[in-house]
Amino acid sequence: MRPLFLNLALALLAMVLFLVSLAVGPAELGLVEGMRGLLAGGGEAATIIMREIRLPRALLGLSIGFTLGMAGAVLQGFLRNPLAEPGIIGVSAMAAFGAVAVFYSGLAGSSLYALPAGALLGALAAVLILMALAARSGSTLTLILAGVALSSLAGALTALALNLSPNPFASYEIVFWLLGSLKDRSMEHVVLAMPLMAGGWLLVALSARAIDALSLGEEAAASLGVHMARTRFLIVAGTALGVGAATAVAGTIGFVGLVVPHLVRPLTSRMPSRLILPAGLGGAALLLAADVAARLVLAAGELNVGVLTALIGAPFFLWLVVRSRREVF
Amino acid sequence: MRKRRRKSRNGFLRSALCAAAALLLSPVHAEPPARVMSLNLCTDVLAMPLAAPGQLVSVSFLARDPALSPLHVEAETYPVNHGRAEEVFLARPDLVLTGTYTLHNTTQLLKRLDMQVAEFSFVQTLDTIPDDIRRMGALLGRERQAEAMAADFEAQLAGIEARRCARRPTALAYEQNGVAVGEGTLAHSVLAAAGFRNLAAERGISGMAPFPLELVVSERPDVIIIPSGESEGPALGARVPRHRALRALPETRIGAFVPPGTWSCGGPAVLDAVKALDALRQEIAPCGEAP
């Protein structure tokens, strides 16, 4: 499929789901009425609901989905590992732990800025650990197993930090951090996370050309003139920035970065760099769709969106493992 | 934590039973218990003002928490317990005061160890409080003081309730994570006594249940009462009642309004919550003017 056509089709899909996301909520507010409220301004209930509740939620679904899809594509290309994904290799879980450790300790008062600060540190630590491991052992399996260990450790530490909080409500928030949600987010969260995620997109985009060369192996890439240290820095920083900021405001949302690159890869020329943008757009569409479903499945209340992405992603992961065992090992 | 104390709704039956129990118990206890231990915040706030000097040997650790306990200053003068059976067993009190819902295992264990345990139900409303005061008085051998306190409570409450009029603004008690307090709760009876309509109860919520932000915005309550809770560590759930969407409602008053801890437990201090909300109601919807 022509890259331009693929990207346009996926962007259109994401836009449609963005509008659907704006139209769904407990207040009986149709798309037309909602749009009028969104554009009108003033103190009308429709305007407040659209601008302060649904718009931030849809914007976060779009940008976090984009970040996760793109991060999955980059990690799979860079690590040459079809199972790599921020959720599975522990980057999201470490980001969540970082956010929890800084926020709930009260080090920064109850300031929201504590969340991305901690999450970026956590994500950075995870990416560095995994890169070091990947450099020492080329095995697909080692990296995934290390990621599993890192995820469980970060999950346990997250639970510990929440239980140590003096606030009795903190321990209920473990579900949010482990399974993610876009419920009751506000524009404050958008302002907090969006610029950081955009920075991550930029860094990853700058590394795109080098990732193509890297698909031939590190030595071949170096002989083609790829600056390895610079590429590694761009990918580490870009992934940590994007996934860290996404996790800081939405918790751990797994499997988006795993499923989407595999779904769109057959439609591309299979060059890793050509996959990054479609994977981001597809990730945005998938997360928006999952977030709409999370609001509709239960009559009262809503599901954590990570439950839905795992329901789609975990069987897919299993299928990939079985298939890759046949092909690779 | 509040959530746990307000679960069921058969308050009338329970208060009748409590009164009967108090009548039955009082003649038996000719000798008042010399050493009493209270394991629950809600028994703490009833026992502290009633007990004779030295009679109450310890209160729960929550009694010292300024965010939860209206008597946190008084509680500093008592030793505290953490409601564990071992502590009670070592202290060997003549009477243990506790709640029917919290710490249920401890209660069973203490009864098996032949301790005298008095359980108070914490599905309280303003109507059940005078009888709870009288029952506590009977248990502690302080009937006279309790009767005076209960009568004063009833008189003050009746005085405030008499000030209500046809103008009844809507209020929403909006807690952590967007949970609203509905029918059959202490907060509901306080709102009613102060002349407010409880929006959550009118939308069919009984006990405590989630109330989506979007619906709060479209219902536009006149007042949203949010937890003050700044003394505790940070939690994300505390941000929901402070969401920007609520602050964007132009005519809605948002604040804690109720003095900390006064409506978490049904003791005499609940009157401070009623008074504070009554003052707020008179300010935003004075009775003299036409609606």
Interface residues (C-beta under 8 A of the other chain):
Chain A: G25 P26 A27 L29 G43 A45 I48 I49 R51 E52 I53 R54 F103 Y104 S105 G106 G109 S110 L112 A114 S165 P166 N167 P168 F169 A170 Y172 E173 F176 D184 S186 M187 E188 A300 G301
Chain B: M1 Q176 N177 G178 P210 P212 L213 E214 L215 V217 S218 R220 G229 E230 E232 G233 P234 A235 L236 G237 A238 R239 V240 H243 R244 A245 A248 L249 P250 E251
